[in-house]
Amino acid sequence: MMNETEVVLNVQEVGILLSALQLLDNRDEKLIASEHGSASTLYGRLEEIYHQLDKTSITPTLVHHESSY
């Protein structure tokens, strides 16, 4: 059984994952850590990859995010 794989993601997809990780609250981060490992470690790895990608195709848009609380 495999315990690793490679996934091809474009710059926008990596950015989405980084944004989602930034929005985790402490409770969710602790739950993820207990089940899968450190979200902050994953964030660091993805951020390193993101900085190496060509971001010229990204069109910034202003999105208003309303909190759920």
N, C-alpha and C positions, 0 to 999 in steps of 0.2 A: 504494500500500500504506500502511496506517495505521501510525503509530508511537505512538499514544496512544489511550486509551479511558477511559470512566468506568464505575466499578463501584459499585453500591449495596450498602453493607454496614451491618449493624446494629451496635450498640455491643458486643455480645458477640463478633462476628466480628472487629472491630477489636482488641478485647482479646486475642483468640486470636493474631492476627498479631503484636501487640506482645510477648506472652509467648514466642512461637516465636523471634522475633528476639533476645530476651534470652538464650535458651538456646544460641545459636550459639557454637561454640568458635572460637578464632582461625583455625584451619585452614579451617573452613567459611566464615568471614567473608571471608578472603582469596580463596578460590575464587569465592565469589559476586561479590566486587568485581571480579575479573579478567574474569568473564563478563558481569555485568549492571550493575555499579555499586555504590556504597556502601550497605551495609545500615544503617549508622548514619544516613545521610541519610534513608532510607526510614523508619526508626524515628522520627526527629524529625518527619517529616511526619505519620505516623500518630498519634503522640502528641499533636500539635497538634489534629488532628481529634477524637481520643478525648476530650480535655478539653472540647470544645464539645458533645459528645453528652449526651443525657439518660441518666443512669445509674441512675435510680430503679427500673428494671425488672430490674436485676442482683441476683441472689440469691447472695451469696458462699458458696462451699463450700470446705471444707478438703480439699485433695487432697495425698496423700503421693506425692512423685515420687522414685523410686529411680534413682540414677545408673546408667548402663550400664557404668561402669568401676570 
